[in-house]
Amino acid sequence: MPIETRLTIPFSDQRPGTSGLRKRVDAFKVPNYLENFVQSVIDMVPELQGGTLVIGGDGRYYNLEAIQTIIRMAAANGVARVLVGQDGILSTPAASAVIRKHGAQGGFILSASHNPGGPEGDFGIKFNISNGGPAPERLTEGAFERSKVIQSYRIATETAPVDLNTLCETSLEGMCVQVIDPVADYAELMESLFDFEALRSLLSSPGFTLRYDAMHAVTGPYAREILVNRLGAAESAVVNSIPLQDFGGGHPDPNLTYAKDLADLMFSDAAPDFGAASDGDGDRNMVLGRHCFVNPSDSLAVIAANATLLPGYAAGIAGVARSMPTSGAADRVAEKLGLPSYETPTGWKFFGNLLDAGKVTLCGEESFGTSSNHVREKDGLWAILAWLNILAVRKESVAEILADHWSLYGRNYYTRHDYEGLDGVMAGQLMADLETKLPALIGQRFGAYRIESADNFSYTDPVDGSISSRQGLRILFEDGSRIVYRLSGTGTVGATLRIYVERYEADPSQHDIDPQVTLAELIALANNLCELHQRSGRDAPTVVT
């Protein structure tokens, strides 16, 4: 079985972002494009030689072809063992769990997360290191520099494709290839963290109804095995559970816009008690109660406040971390419980040092990502199980739990407005111009709001001292309200501008107002300050959270 060193053309456009390399499928089909990226990463991780590599993805179009290529390249580069999910499936949090459990030196995760799939859709790849988390900047930057000069890659040739449909163990050029059950290790981990007996009692109760929308994405098999097979939920409780290469033509992003069918159900007369959804690769989640949407920022805060009700966290938590754009709701919980809290840039890799150092147990981002120290990734199904476990113990509804939480801690009214598919040049200039005028805004009053400070967020890692600058524009008001602007790197077409608006309300009598109503003055101010509508021609956001 020969091994070839094939020539490749260096690329200069594949700088991995915080979520790995994402492009249209056609970009990955360019000869040697995928191979260039994979070889550049392997060259930066010498411990893979003689080590273990995990491979899996979200089931989207081009996953299987890419997996076969990576397996053959792993064999040619001296990897001793590959663990690959059956049918090429591994959710992102499950891949992290497998890396950690089996002591792997890293893993390639094939996903474009919540982006659409199919032949005309998006594809993505990222590398997770031995702690199970996303590669740090030193590795991604090193791989990027390597990709610009690389002249060749190594690959095993004249080999039959590995049978990914059957749980088995085979040999390829002396490398062990083990096709594993993609759900087993993850389900075992969940059972160690949550009270499955209490969950069985809740989910099998005739008085409790559940709807979980897997959005034809990767979590379908996980939800069916855990919620239905192990916990006794009705078969009908899990919908859209078969992963499809194009996600059934949908946009696998669990929010009120793209999971509209679920949202409409949860606000109808036929609403079940609990509703949830996860995204393309399983790291994001949306939680709803009957006629009730749980903002992701509140979700992190509620889980933190109730963590000791969950067996895996019964001894208490070390601390809480949130991304800068996420609301300060979790900070208020940490302060009342006497726990440290941390504000980091957006990107799960920034939580990794805090988790590895034992400084925090729970962490979350406002972009529907919540997790704990059990893995080093966002974990959608984990967050959903955490909520269900809290419901089972407290025997209250989602709405009742939220109302009680706000009465104890106050409510951080919060919203995110996404403007997707903007012209990239225009969006970049908008941000640059806004940053230029930030100093002049300090001290100015706009209606009831006076600006106290404004900056471009910079973060100094408390563990290794590394500095990450220019992480988002912040406008902070005297009363604690905030406006934040960020250009997102998760899309593949145009630019996405995210505008975050937050205001704290301590008065319980004011906790039932629609966030879009109570934040209306700040939302209008946010749009006016950046001149968004004039510059873009848009009169409304694509997605409102």
N, C-alpha and C positions, 0 to 999 in steps of 0.2 A: 504494500500500500504506500505509494510514493508520497513524498512531501515536496511541494514546490514553493519556491520563492518567486512571487510574481511582482512585476513592476506596477507601480501605482503613481498617479499624478497627485502632488500635494494640493490640498484645498486650503483656502483661507477664509471660508465662510461658515465654518462649523464650530464656532466658539460655543461650548456648552453653557447654558444659563443655569439658574438655580434649579430648574426642572429637567436638566439634561438637554440633549440635542433633539429639537423638534423641527420637522420640515414636512412638506407635502410628500406623499408616497413617491411621486415621480422623482424627487431629489434622491431618495435612497436607492432608486433603481438605476441611477447613473453608474456605469461600470466603476467598480473599486471604491465607491463613496462609503458604503457601510464598512468595507474592509479597512479602509484608511482609518476610520474612527476607532474600530475595534483594536487594530494593531497599535495605534497610538496610545490607547489606554493600557493595553497589555505591557507595552514597553515601560510604562510608568509604574507598574505593579510587579516588580520582579519576584515577589513571594508567590505569585501564581504558578511559577515553574515548580512542579512537584507538589502543588497545592490543590485545593478544591474550589471549583467555580460553580455558582448557582446561575441558572438561566430560566427565564419564564416571562410571560407577558399577559396582556389583558385580552388576548384573543382577536385583536383587530386585524384587518387586512394587512398582509405581508409579514405577520408574526412568524408563521411557520417557515417561510423561506429564510428569514433572517436568523432564526434559531439554528437551522441546519448549517448555515455559513459560520456562525459563531462556534458551534461544536467542532467543525472541521479545523477552524483556526486555533481553537484551544488545544486540539490534539497536536497540531504542528508546532505549537509554542511550548510544549512540555508540561501542560497541565495534567495532573495525575488523575483527577476525578471530576466529572461533571454531574451535578444534580439538576435535572430538568423536569418541570411540571408536566404531567400527563396532558396530551393534546396541546402542549406548549403553554398551558395555563399556570399562572401564579399571580395572585393579586400582589400589589406593591407591599402592603404590610406582611403578607404571608411570605414573600421573598425575604424580607428582613428577618422574619422569625426563623426561616430555614437557614439562612446564613449564620445566625447566632447559635442555633441549636447544634448545627453540625460542624461548627468551627471552620467555616469556609473562609477563604482569603478575600472573597468578594463575590459580586454577582452582576450580571447584565440583566436589566429590567427593560422590557420592550413595551413601551406605552407612550402615548401622547396625552395621558391622563384623561381630562374631561373634554378633549377636543373631538370633533366628529371623525368617524373612520370610513373605510371603504376605499375603492380604487381612486376616487377623486378626493379623498379625505387626507388626514394627517397620520404621520407615523413618528415614533420617537424611540430613543434609546438613552439610557443612563447607566452609570456604574455606581454600585453601592459597595462600600468598603467592609472590612471584617467586623466592624461593630454593627453592621446591618443598616447603616445610615448612608445618605447621599455622600458622594465624594466631596471632600473639602476643596476650597478654592485652589490650594497649592497643587492638587492633583489635576483638577479640571483645566487650570491654566497651563500646567505642564503638558497635558495631553494636547491642548490646543496648539502650543508652540511646536510640539512634535509633529502634529498633523500638517504643519506648513512646510516641513522639510523632508518628511518621510518619502523614501524612494521605492520601498517594496514592502510586502507583507508575506507571511508564511501561512500555508493552508494545505491540509491533506487533500489529495486528489484521488480520482478513480475509486471513490467510496460510495456505497449505497446509502441513501438517506436513512437516518436512525428512525426506527419505528417509535413514534411518540404517542401512539394510541394505546399501547399496552404497557402495564407496569412490568418492567423487566430491567435486567442489567446486561449490558453488552460491552464489548471492547472495540475501541477504534484507535489504531496505531499505538496500541499499548495503553491507551487511556480508558479508564472505566467510565462508562456512561450509564447512569442510573435514572430511569424514568420513575418519578415518585408521585404518590397521591398528592395533589396540590393542596388538599384541604386538611389532611390528617394532622400534621404538625401544628397548624394554626388552630384547629378545633381543640386539640389537647391543651394548647396554651390558654385559650379562652376558658376552658373548664377549670383551669387552675386559678383564674382570677375572679370568676363570678360564681354566684350561688345557683348552680343549675337546678337544684331541687326547688328553690323558690321560683325560678323562672318557669320550670315545668308546671308548677301549680298555677302561676299566672296565665301562661299561654294556653294551657289546656282547659282553663276555666270557661264555662259556657257564657259567663257574663263579661268576658273580655274579648275585644275584637282588635285585629291587627292587619295592617296592609304594609308590605315591604315591596318597593319597586326596585328591582335590580337593573332596570333600564337596558336590558339585553347586554349587560356588561359583565365584568369578571366575577362580581360577587354572587351571581346567581347560584352556582354550585355551593358556595360557602353558606349562603343563607338557607338554602334548601336542606343541607346536611345539618346545620346547627339549629335553626329555628324550627324546622319541620321534623326531621328525623330524630334529633336528640332532645328537643324541648317540647315537642308535641303540638306545635301550632298547626292550624288547618292547612291542607295542601293549597287551598285558595288564597292563603294569606300572603304567599310569595308570588309576585307576578313578574312577567318579563324576565324569567330566570335563566333562559338559555343564551349564553354568550354568542353574539353574532358578529361577523367581521365588519359590518357597517352599523352595528348597534341598532339594527332594525330601521335604519334611516334617521334615527333620532340624534339628539345632541346629549351625550351622557354626562350632563352636568346637573347635580341635584340641587336645583334652586327653584324658586317659585315660577320662573319663566320656562325653563326647559323640562321641569317635572310637573308641568301644569295639570296633567290628568290626576296625579296624586293630590296636588294642592286643591284642585276643584272638589275632589271627593272629600277631603278633610274639612272643607268649609261648607259642605252640603248637609242636608237633613239626614243623609245615610252615612255620615262620617263614622268610621271606627274609632276606638279609643286612642289608638296610637298609629301613627304613620311614619314611614322612614324611607329613604332612598340613598343609594351610593352611586359613585361616578364610575367612569370607564375602568380605572385600575384599582378601585376599591379603597382609595385613601381618603376620600371625602364623604361627608354624610349630611343629610338633612333630616331634622326631627320635627314632627308636628304632633299636636294633640287635637282633640276635637275642637274645631273652630279656633285653632291656636297654632301659630308658627313660632318655633324657638330660634331666635337669632343665634348664629354660631358663637358670638361673643358671650351671650348669656349661657349657652350650653356649657362652655368651658367653666364658667363661674359656678353653675349649679352642680356640675360633677365634682368640682373642687370642694364645694361646701358639704357635699354628701359622700365624699370618698370613703369615709370610715364605715359606711354601710355595705361596702363591697369587700368580700373576703380578701382579695389580693391587696387591699389597701387599708385593712382594718387597724393596723398599727399606726396609721397616720401617714401623711405625705411630707416630703422634705421641703417642697416649695412649688411654685407655679411660674411658668414662663409663657409669655404671649408675644406675638409679633407686634411691631409698633402700630400698624393700622387697626389692630384689634382693640375693642373698647376696653376701658379700665375696669370692667365689672369684676374680673378675676382678681385684680389688685385689691379691691375692697374686701373680698373674701380672705385673701392672704393676710391683709392687715388685721382683720378682726380675729383670725386664728393664730396670729403671731408668727406667720410664715414669711420667708423671703419671696419676693416676686421680681421677675426680670422682664425687661422690654428689649426685644431683639429685632433685627431686620427681618423682612419677609424671606422665607426659605427655610425648610426644615433642618438643613444642615447646621443652622445657627443654634438649634436646640441640642445638637449632639454633644457638644462639649459639656453643657450644663447637666445633661442626663448622665453622661459617663462619669462626671465628677461627683455625682450624687447630690448636686445642689437643688435639683427639682425632680418631681415625680410626674407631674402633669404639665402638658403644654398644648398650645392651640393657636390657630390662625383664624381670622375672620372669614377666610375663604373656604369655610365648611370643613376645616381640618382640625381634628382633636385627637390626642393620643396620650400615652404614658410611657414609662420607662420599660415596658414589656417588649417594645421593638424600638427602632430608631426611624420610624416613618409615621406620617398621619395614618390613622386606622379608622375607617368609616364604620365597619361592623362592630369594632370594639366600643365606639362611642354609643352606638345604638343599643348594644347589650348593657352598657353602663346605665343608660336611661331606663331600660326595662327592669334592671335589677333594683334601681332606686324606686321605681313604681311598685315593684313587688314588695319591697320592705315597708315603704311608707303608706301603701294602700291609698294613694291619692291620685288624682288625674294630673296630666301634664300642666293644665291651666292652674290647678290648685298649687302645685309645686312652684311654678313661676311666681304666682301672687305672693306666696309665703316668702320666697326668696327676696322679692323686691321690698316686702315690708321690713325685712331684717337688714338689708344692705342698701336699699334705694335702687332706683332703676337708671341704668345708663342707656338713655334713648340713643339709638344708633342706626345708621343706614349706610349702604354702599351703592353708588350709582356707577354702573359700567357703561362706557361708550366704546363699543367694539368696532373694529374695522376702520378706524380713523386713518387719514393720510399720515404716514410716519413722519415726514418732514414737518408737516404742520404741527403735529402733536409734540415733537421734540422742541420746536421753536416756542410753542405755547409754554412748555415747562421752563425753558430757559428764560423767557421774558418774565414769567411769574417769579422765578427765583431772584432775578435782578431787582424787582421792586419790593421784595419782602422787607428789607430794612426800613423802607419808608412807611410801611404799613404799621409798624410797631407804635403803639400809643394812640392810633386812630380809633374812633368810635363809629360803629355802624348800627344804628338803632339801639337795641338793648345790649349790644356786645362791643366790648373794648378789647383790642388786640394787645396782649401782654408780651408775647414773643413770637418769632417766626424764624424758621431755619430749615436746612436740609439735614435730615437726621443722620447722625454718625454714631456708631456703636463700637465700644471697646470691650472685647470678650473678657469676662472676668476670670476665665480659666487660663488662656494662653496669651492674653494681652494683645491679640491681633485687632486691627482697626478696620472697620468697614464703613466707608463714608458714602455720602450722596445716596441715601436709602429711601428718600421720600420727603416731599416738602410738607412742613407742618406749620399751621397757624394756630396758636394757642391763645385763648381768651381768658380774661380775668376770673370769670366764674368757673373755669375748668373745662369749658366747651372746647371742641377742636374741629378743625378742617384739615384733612390730609389729602395730598395728591400723589399718585404713583402711576408711572407707565409700566404696564405689566408685560412680562416676557413670555407668557404662556401661549400666546396665539401664533399662528403662522402666516396670517394675512393681515396687513396693515398693523396698526397699533391699537392697543386698548388702554384707555385712560380710566383709572378708577378714582373716584372722589368719595371720601369717607367723611361723614358728619356725625358728631357726637355731642350730647348734652346730658348732664346728670340731673336727676330729679329725686329729691329726698322725700317729698310729700306723698304718702300712700294714696291720697285722694286724687292724685294726678298721674297714676300709674296705668290707666286704661285708655290712654289716648293713642290714636294711630301715630306711629313714629313719623310718617310722612307729613302729618299735620303739625305735630309739635315741633318738628325740625324745619318747617317750611321756610322760616326767615333765614336760617343758616344755609339751607340748600340754595336758596336764591343768591345769597351772598357768595357762596362758593363758586357758583357758575359765573357771577358777574366779575369776581376778582381775576379769574383766569381768562375771561372773555371767550368762554367755550362756545357759546351759541353763535356769536358773531363769526368766529374763526372757522368753525366746523360746519355751520349750517344745520346742525342737529338741534331739534327743539325738545328732545326727550332721550333718556338713556336707553340702551339696549336691554339692560337687566337692572332691576331694582331689588336689593336685598334689605 
